[in-house]
């Protein structure tokens, strides 16, 4: 497992609850993360709009499909992962709403996104609003090292 995938894998595993079984990875790339989660016993569906990436993910044994978000609809998931993919998906508000509607009760949306250079004022306002809402629920881990980098 490469360093970047290892780092992301450890980040994801910290937040997946013990009862989590069904995971959707949106924008899976070549499927390295999905493959490791599958080896851990999770039922992972991985989607990407790039056919070559999906083919590479399938070579790793991943249930990978050519699809776009938010058009993909395969039932409900315990967790939906956006790993360096959410900044590519538009419209953002519809994408987030669809993700929330695609979760089981108590399911999680986990995102890791580093496209700082493409952040605009509208995105920053949305992110700030989302952080305030999450913080109000008591679910934001403010002391987490990932929040301060």
C-alpha positions as CSV (number, residue, x, y, z in Angstrom):
1,X,0.0,0.0,0.0
2,X,1.4,3.4,-1.0
3,X,2.0,6.1,1.6
4,X,-1.0,8.2,0.4
5,X,-3.4,5.3,0.5
6,X,-2.0,4.1,3.8
7,X,-2.6,7.6,5.3
8,X,-6.1,7.7,3.9
9,X,-6.9,4.2,4.9
10,X,-5.9,4.9,8.6
11,X,-8.0,8.1,8.5
12,X,-11.1,6.3,7.1
13,X,-10.8,3.4,9.6
14,X,-10.8,5.8,12.5
15,X,-14.3,6.9,11.7
16,X,-16.0,3.7,10.4
17,X,-18.2,2.3,13.1
18,X,-18.0,-1.4,14.1
19,X,-21.4,-2.1,12.5
20,X,-20.4,-0.6,9.2
21,X,-20.7,-3.2,6.4
22,X,-21.7,-1.5,3.1
23,X,-19.5,1.3,1.7
24,X,-19.6,3.4,-1.4
25,X,-16.4,5.1,-2.7
26,X,-17.2,7.9,-5.1
27,X,-14.3,8.6,-7.4
28,X,-12.3,5.4,-6.6
29,X,-9.5,6.0,-9.1
30,X,-7.5,2.8,-9.5
31,X,-9.2,1.2,-6.5
32,X,-6.4,0.8,-4.1
33,X,-8.4,2.0,-1.1
34,X,-11.5,0.1,-2.0
35,X,-9.4,-3.1,-2.4
36,X,-8.0,-2.8,1.1
37,X,-11.4,-2.1,2.6
38,X,-12.8,-5.1,0.7
39,X,-10.0,-7.3,2.1
40,X,-11.1,-6.1,5.6
41,X,-14.5,-7.6,5.0
42,X,-16.5,-4.6,3.9
43,X,-18.9,-4.8,1.0
44,X,-17.5,-1.9,-1.1
45,X,-18.9,-0.6,-4.3
46,X,-16.5,1.9,-6.0
47,X,-17.5,4.2,-8.8
48,X,-15.5,6.4,-11.2
49,X,-16.3,8.1,-14.5
50,X,-13.0,6.9,-16.0
51,X,-13.2,3.5,-17.7
52,X,-9.5,2.8,-17.4
53,X,-9.5,3.5,-13.6
54,X,-12.5,1.2,-13.2
55,X,-10.7,-1.5,-15.2
56,X,-7.6,-1.1,-12.9
57,X,-9.8,-1.3,-9.8
58,X,-11.5,-4.5,-11.1
59,X,-8.0,-6.0,-11.5
60,X,-7.6,-5.6,-7.8
61,X,-10.9,-7.4,-7.1
62,X,-13.0,-4.3,-6.5
63,X,-16.7,-4.2,-7.4
64,X,-16.0,-1.1,-9.5
65,X,-18.4,0.5,-11.9
66,X,-18.3,3.2,-14.5
67,X,-20.8,5.8,-13.1
68,X,-21.0,9.5,-12.2
69,X,-22.2,11.1,-8.9
70,X,-24.9,12.1,-8.1
71,X,-26.5,10.0,-10.8
72,X,-25.5,6.7,-9.2
73,X,-28.2,5.0,-7.1
74,X,-27.7,1.6,-5.6
75,X,-29.6,1.7,-2.4
76,X,-28.3,2.7,1.0
77,X,-24.9,2.6,2.5
78,X,-23.4,2.7,6.0
79,X,-20.7,5.0,4.7
80,X,-20.0,7.0,1.6
81,X,-16.4,8.1,0.9
82,X,-15.3,11.0,-1.2
83,X,-11.5,10.7,-1.3
84,X,-10.1,13.6,-3.3
85,X,-13.2,13.5,-5.5
86,X,-15.8,15.9,-4.1
87,X,-14.1,19.0,-5.7
88,X,-14.7,17.4,-9.1
89,X,-18.4,16.9,-8.6
90,X,-21.0,19.5,-9.6
91,X,-23.5,20.7,-8.5
92,X,-22.1,20.4,-4.9
93,X,-25.4,20.9,-3.1
94,X,-27.2,18.3,-5.0
95,X,-24.3,15.9,-4.6
96,X,-24.2,16.3,-0.8
97,X,-28.0,16.0,-0.6
98,X,-27.9,12.8,-2.6
99,X,-25.2,11.3,-0.5
100,X,-27.1,12.1,2.7
101,X,-30.2,10.5,1.2
102,X,-28.2,7.4,0.2
103,X,-27.2,6.6,3.8
104,X,-28.8,4.3,6.3
105,X,-29.9,5.8,9.5
106,X,-26.8,6.9,11.3
107,X,-24.6,6.4,8.2
108,X,-21.5,8.5,7.6
109,X,-20.2,10.7,4.8
110,X,-16.4,10.7,5.0
111,X,-14.4,13.0,2.9
112,X,-10.8,13.8,2.4
113,X,-10.2,16.5,-0.2
114,X,-7.1,18.5,-0.8
115,X,-7.9,20.7,-3.9
116,X,-7.2,23.9,-2.0
117,X,-6.1,25.7,-5.2
118,X,-9.6,25.4,-6.7
119,X,-11.5,26.7,-3.6
120,X,-13.7,29.7,-4.3
121,X,-15.7,32.0,-2.0
122,X,-18.9,30.1,-2.5
123,X,-17.2,26.8,-1.5
124,X,-15.7,28.4,1.6
125,X,-19.0,29.8,2.7
126,X,-20.6,26.3,2.2
127,X,-17.8,24.6,4.1
128,X,-17.9,27.1,7.0
129,X,-21.7,26.6,7.2
130,X,-21.3,22.8,7.2
131,X,-18.6,22.9,9.9
132,X,-20.8,25.0,12.1
133,X,-23.7,22.6,11.7
134,X,-21.6,19.6,12.4
135,X,-20.0,21.3,15.4
136,X,-23.5,22.1,16.8
137,X,-24.3,18.4,16.8
138,X,-21.2,17.6,18.9
139,X,-19.9,15.3,16.2
140,X,-16.9,17.5,15.1
141,X,-13.6,16.4,16.6
142,X,-12.1,19.8,17.0
143,X,-8.8,18.5,18.5
144,X,-8.2,16.1,15.7
145,X,-4.9,16.7,13.9
146,X,-6.6,16.7,10.5
147,X,-8.6,19.8,11.4
148,X,-5.5,21.9,12.0
149,X,-3.4,21.2,8.9
